[in-house]
Amino acid sequence: MNENQRIGERLEAERKRLGYTAIEVYNSLDIAQTTYKGYETGKRDISAGLLAQLWDMGFDVLYIVTAVYAESASTNDSVIQHRLV
């Protein structure tokens, strides 16, 4: 299994943890279903811009990229306010 596949598995796990369907995520990101499926299957690289959008939706991007959970990953305002841009 390559790194993109591992990232894709964690992206899917994080989506499910948050209770989102794939349809909700790719519609919120304004991307095609095939593009999003490519991310979850590891066939496409995820851009930094897309990771920032996922963060804004409450995804733990640190976990998606590194498999290490962020201590304060949530959708609350204090976490969003501390995000580096």
TIVEXDREN-999851 format. One record per residue: residue in one letter; residue number from 1; x, y, z of N, C-alpha, C in turn. Coordinates in nm, 2 decimals. Example, Ala and Ser with C-alpha at 12.3 -4.5 7.8 and 13.67 -1.06 7.14 Angstrom:
2
+-----+-----+--------+--------+--------+--------+--------+--------+--------+--------+--------+
! res !   n !     nX !     nY !     nZ !    caX !    caY !    caZ !     cX !     cY !     cZ !
+-----+-----+--------+--------+--------+--------+--------+--------+--------+--------+--------+
!   a !   1 !   1.32 !  -0.57 !   0.78 !   1.23 !  -0.45 !   0.78 !   1.32 !  -0.33 !   0.78 !
!   s !   2 !   1.28 !  -0.22 !   0.71 !   1.37 !  -0.11 !   0.71 !   1.29 !   0.00 !   0.79 !
+-----+-----+--------+--------+--------+--------+--------+--------+--------+--------+--------+
# end
This chain:
85
+-----+-----+--------+--------+--------+--------+--------+--------+--------+--------+--------+
! res !   n !     nX !     nY !     nZ !    caX !    caY !    caZ !     cX !     cY !     cZ !
+-----+-----+--------+--------+--------+--------+--------+--------+--------+--------+--------+
!   m !   1 !   0.09 !  -0.12 !   0.00 !   0.00 !   0.00 !   0.00 !   0.09 !   0.12 !   0.00 !
!   n !   2 !   0.06 !   0.22 !  -0.09 !   0.14 !   0.34 !  -0.10 !   0.09 !   0.45 !   0.00 !
!   e !   3 !   0.16 !   0.56 !   0.01 !   0.12 !   0.66 !   0.10 !  -0.01 !   0.73 !   0.06 !
!   n !   4 !  -0.03 !   0.75 !  -0.07 !  -0.16 !   0.81 !  -0.11 !  -0.28 !   0.72 !  -0.07 !
!   q !   5 !  -0.26 !   0.59 !  -0.07 !  -0.37 !   0.50 !  -0.03 !  -0.39 !   0.51 !   0.12 !
!   r !   6 !  -0.29 !   0.52 !   0.20 !  -0.30 !   0.53 !   0.34 !  -0.37 !   0.66 !   0.38 !
!   i !   7 !  -0.33 !   0.77 !   0.31 !  -0.40 !   0.90 !   0.33 !  -0.55 !   0.89 !   0.29 !
!   g !   8 !  -0.58 !   0.82 !   0.18 !  -0.71 !   0.81 !   0.14 !  -0.80 !   0.73 !   0.24 !
!   e !   9 !  -0.74 !   0.62 !   0.30 !  -0.81 !   0.55 !   0.40 !  -0.84 !   0.63 !   0.52 !
!   r !  10 !  -0.74 !   0.72 !   0.56 !  -0.76 !   0.80 !   0.67 !  -0.87 !   0.91 !   0.64 !
!   l !  11 !  -0.86 !   0.96 !   0.52 !  -0.96 !   1.06 !   0.48 !  -1.10 !   1.00 !   0.49 !
!   e !  12 !  -1.12 !   0.88 !   0.44 !  -1.25 !   0.81 !   0.45 !  -1.29 !   0.79 !   0.60 !
!   a !  13 !  -1.20 !   0.75 !   0.68 !  -1.22 !   0.72 !   0.82 !  -1.27 !   0.85 !   0.89 !
!   e !  14 !  -1.20 !   0.96 !   0.86 !  -1.23 !   1.09 !   0.92 !  -1.37 !   1.14 !   0.87 !
!   r !  15 !  -1.40 !   1.12 !   0.75 !  -1.53 !   1.16 !   0.70 !  -1.64 !   1.08 !   0.77 !
!   k !  16 !  -1.62 !   0.95 !   0.79 !  -1.72 !   0.87 !   0.86 !  -1.73 !   0.91 !   1.01 !
!   r !  17 !  -1.61 !   0.94 !   1.07 !  -1.61 !   0.98 !   1.21 !  -1.70 !   1.10 !   1.23 !
!   l !  18 !  -1.69 !   1.19 !   1.13 !  -1.77 !   1.32 !   1.14 !  -1.91 !   1.30 !   1.10 !
!   g !  19 !  -1.95 !   1.19 !   1.04 !  -2.08 !   1.16 !   1.00 !  -2.12 !   1.21 !   0.87 !
!   y !  20 !  -2.03 !   1.25 !   0.79 !  -2.05 !   1.29 !   0.65 !  -2.06 !   1.18 !   0.55 !
!   t !  21 !  -2.15 !   1.20 !   0.45 !  -2.15 !   1.11 !   0.34 !  -2.05 !   1.16 !   0.24 !
!   a !  22 !  -2.00 !   1.08 !   0.15 !  -1.91 !   1.13 !   0.04 !  -1.98 !   1.23 !  -0.04 !
!   i !  23 !  -2.10 !   1.22 !  -0.06 !  -2.18 !   1.32 !  -0.14 !  -2.17 !   1.45 !  -0.08 !
!   e !  24 !  -2.20 !   1.46 !   0.06 !  -2.19 !   1.58 !   0.13 !  -2.06 !   1.65 !   0.12 !
!   v !  25 !  -1.95 !   1.57 !   0.13 !  -1.82 !   1.63 !   0.12 !  -1.78 !   1.68 !  -0.01 !
!   y !  26 !  -1.80 !   1.60 !  -0.12 !  -1.76 !   1.65 !  -0.25 !  -1.85 !   1.77 !  -0.30 !
!   n !  27 !  -1.98 !   1.77 !  -0.25 !  -2.06 !   1.89 !  -0.28 !  -2.01 !   2.01 !  -0.21 !
!   s !  28 !  -1.98 !   1.99 !  -0.08 !  -1.93 !   2.11 !   0.00 !  -1.79 !   2.16 !  -0.06 !
!   l !  29 !  -1.71 !   2.07 !  -0.11 !  -1.58 !   2.11 !  -0.17 !  -1.60 !   2.16 !  -0.31 !
!   d !  30 !  -1.72 !   2.14 !  -0.37 !  -1.74 !   2.18 !  -0.51 !  -1.65 !   2.11 !  -0.61 !
!   i !  31 !  -1.64 !   1.98 !  -0.59 !  -1.55 !   1.90 !  -0.68 !  -1.64 !   1.78 !  -0.73 !
!   a !  32 !  -1.59 !   1.72 !  -0.83 !  -1.66 !   1.60 !  -0.89 !  -1.65 !   1.48 !  -0.80 !
!   q !  33 !  -1.75 !   1.39 !  -0.81 !  -1.75 !   1.27 !  -0.74 !  -1.63 !   1.19 !  -0.77 !
!   t !  34 !  -1.59 !   1.18 !  -0.90 !  -1.48 !   1.10 !  -0.93 !  -1.35 !   1.16 !  -0.88 !
!   t !  35 !  -1.34 !   1.29 !  -0.87 !  -1.22 !   1.35 !  -0.81 !  -1.21 !   1.31 !  -0.66 !
!   y !  36 !  -1.32 !   1.32 !  -0.59 !  -1.32 !   1.29 !  -0.44 !  -1.29 !   1.14 !  -0.42 !
!   k !  37 !  -1.35 !   1.06 !  -0.50 !  -1.33 !   0.91 !  -0.49 !  -1.18 !   0.88 !  -0.51 !
!   g !  38 !  -1.12 !   0.96 !  -0.61 !  -0.98 !   0.94 !  -0.63 !  -0.89 !   0.97 !  -0.51 !
!   y !  39 !  -0.94 !   1.07 !  -0.43 !  -0.87 !   1.10 !  -0.30 !  -0.88 !   0.99 !  -0.20 !
!   e !  40 !  -1.00 !   0.94 !  -0.19 !  -1.03 !   0.83 !  -0.09 !  -0.96 !   0.70 !  -0.13 !
!   t !  41 !  -0.95 !   0.68 !  -0.26 !  -0.88 !   0.55 !  -0.30 !  -0.73 !   0.56 !  -0.32 !
!   g !  42 !  -0.68 !   0.69 !  -0.30 !  -0.54 !   0.71 !  -0.31 !  -0.49 !   0.72 !  -0.46 !
!   k !  43 !  -0.58 !   0.74 !  -0.55 !  -0.54 !   0.76 !  -0.69 !  -0.50 !   0.90 !  -0.73 !
!   r !  44 !  -0.54 !   0.99 !  -0.64 !  -0.51 !   1.14 !  -0.66 !  -0.44 !   1.19 !  -0.54 !
!   d !  45 !  -0.35 !   1.29 !  -0.56 !  -0.28 !   1.36 !  -0.46 !  -0.38 !   1.47 !  -0.41 !
!   i !  46 !  -0.38 !   1.49 !  -0.27 !  -0.47 !   1.59 !  -0.21 !  -0.39 !   1.72 !  -0.20 !
!   s !  47 !  -0.44 !   1.83 !  -0.25 !  -0.37 !   1.96 !  -0.25 !  -0.38 !   2.02 !  -0.11 !
!   a !  48 !  -0.29 !   2.11 !  -0.08 !  -0.29 !   2.19 !   0.05 !  -0.42 !   2.27 !   0.06 !
!   g !  49 !  -0.46 !   2.32 !  -0.06 !  -0.59 !   2.40 !  -0.06 !  -0.71 !   2.32 !  -0.02 !
!   l !  50 !  -0.71 !   2.20 !  -0.07 !  -0.82 !   2.11 !  -0.04 !  -0.81 !   2.07 !   0.11 !
!   l !  51 !  -0.69 !   2.04 !   0.16 !  -0.68 !   2.01 !   0.30 !  -0.73 !   2.12 !   0.39 !
!   a !  52 !  -0.70 !   2.25 !   0.35 !  -0.75 !   2.36 !   0.43 !  -0.90 !   2.36 !   0.43 !
!   q !  53 !  -0.97 !   2.33 !   0.31 !  -1.11 !   2.33 !   0.31 !  -1.17 !   2.22 !   0.40 !
!   l !  54 !  -1.10 !   2.10 !   0.40 !  -1.14 !   1.99 !   0.49 !  -1.13 !   2.03 !   0.63 !
!   w !  55 !  -1.02 !   2.10 !   0.67 !  -1.01 !   2.16 !   0.80 !  -1.12 !   2.24 !   0.84 !
!   d !  56 !  -1.16 !   2.33 !   0.75 !  -1.28 !   2.42 !   0.78 !  -1.41 !   2.34 !   0.80 !
!   m !  57 !  -1.41 !   2.22 !   0.74 !  -1.53 !   2.14 !   0.76 !  -1.52 !   2.06 !   0.89 !
!   g !  58 !  -1.41 !   2.07 !   0.96 !  -1.40 !   1.99 !   1.09 !  -1.31 !   1.87 !   1.08 !
!   f !  59 !  -1.25 !   1.84 !   0.96 !  -1.17 !   1.73 !   0.95 !  -1.04 !   1.75 !   1.02 !
!   d !  60 !  -0.98 !   1.64 !   1.08 !  -0.85 !   1.65 !   1.15 !  -0.75 !   1.62 !   1.04 !
!   v !  61 !  -0.70 !   1.73 !   0.98 !  -0.61 !   1.72 !   0.87 !  -0.47 !   1.66 !   0.91 !
!   l !  62 !  -0.43 !   1.68 !   1.04 !  -0.31 !   1.62 !   1.09 !  -0.32 !   1.47 !   1.08 !
!   y !  63 !  -0.43 !   1.42 !   1.13 !  -0.45 !   1.28 !   1.12 !  -0.45 !   1.22 !   0.98 !
!   i !  64 !  -0.52 !   1.29 !   0.89 !  -0.53 !   1.25 !   0.75 !  -0.39 !   1.23 !   0.69 !
!   v !  65 !  -0.30 !   1.33 !   0.72 !  -0.17 !   1.33 !   0.66 !  -0.07 !   1.25 !   0.73 !
!   t !  66 !  -0.08 !   1.24 !   0.86 !   0.03 !   1.18 !   0.94 !  -0.01 !   1.06 !   1.02 !
!   a !  67 !  -0.14 !   1.03 !   1.03 !  -0.20 !   0.93 !   1.12 !  -0.19 !   0.96 !   1.27 !
!   v !  68 !  -0.16 !   1.08 !   1.30 !  -0.15 !   1.13 !   1.44 !  -0.27 !   1.23 !   1.46 !
!   y !  69 !  -0.35 !   1.20 !   1.56 !  -0.46 !   1.29 !   1.59 !  -0.42 !   1.42 !   1.65 !
!   a !  70 !  -0.48 !   1.53 !   1.61 !  -0.45 !   1.66 !   1.67 !  -0.52 !   1.66 !   1.80 !
!   e !  71 !  -0.46 !   1.72 !   1.90 !  -0.52 !   1.72 !   2.04 !  -0.66 !   1.79 !   2.04 !
!   s !  72 !  -0.67 !   1.90 !   1.96 !  -0.79 !   1.98 !   1.97 !  -0.87 !   1.98 !   1.84 !
!   a !  73 !  -0.87 !   1.87 !   1.76 !  -0.94 !   1.87 !   1.64 !  -1.09 !   1.87 !   1.67 !
!   s !  74 !  -1.16 !   1.97 !   1.62 !  -1.31 !   1.98 !   1.63 !  -1.35 !   2.09 !   1.54 !
!   t !  75 !  -1.48 !   2.11 !   1.54 !  -1.54 !   2.22 !   1.46 !  -1.56 !   2.34 !   1.54 !
!   n !  76 !  -1.52 !   2.34 !   1.66 !  -1.55 !   2.46 !   1.75 !  -1.47 !   2.58 !   1.70 !
!   d !  77 !  -1.52 !   2.70 !   1.74 !  -1.46 !   2.83 !   1.69 !  -1.32 !   2.85 !   1.74 !
!   s !  78 !  -1.28 !   2.80 !   1.86 !  -1.15 !   2.83 !   1.91 !  -1.05 !   2.75 !   1.82 !
!   v !  79 !  -1.08 !   2.64 !   1.77 !  -0.98 !   2.56 !   1.69 !  -0.97 !   2.64 !   1.56 !
!   i !  80 !  -1.08 !   2.68 !   1.50 !  -1.08 !   2.74 !   1.37 !  -1.00 !   2.87 !   1.38 !
!   q !  81 !  -1.02 !   2.95 !   1.49 !  -0.95 !   3.07 !   1.51 !  -0.80 !   3.06 !   1.52 !
!   h !  82 !  -0.75 !   2.94 !   1.56 !  -0.61 !   2.92 !   1.58 !  -0.54 !   2.86 !   1.45 !
!   r !  83 !  -0.62 !   2.83 !   1.35 !  -0.56 !   2.77 !   1.23 !  -0.47 !   2.87 !   1.16 !
!   l !  84 !  -0.36 !   2.83 !   1.13 !  -0.26 !   2.92 !   1.05 !  -0.30 !   2.92 !   0.91 !
!   v !  85 !  -0.30 !   3.04 !   0.85 !  -0.34 !   3.06 !   0.71 !  -0.21 !   3.08 !   0.63 !
+-----+-----+--------+--------+--------+--------+--------+--------+--------+--------+--------+
# end
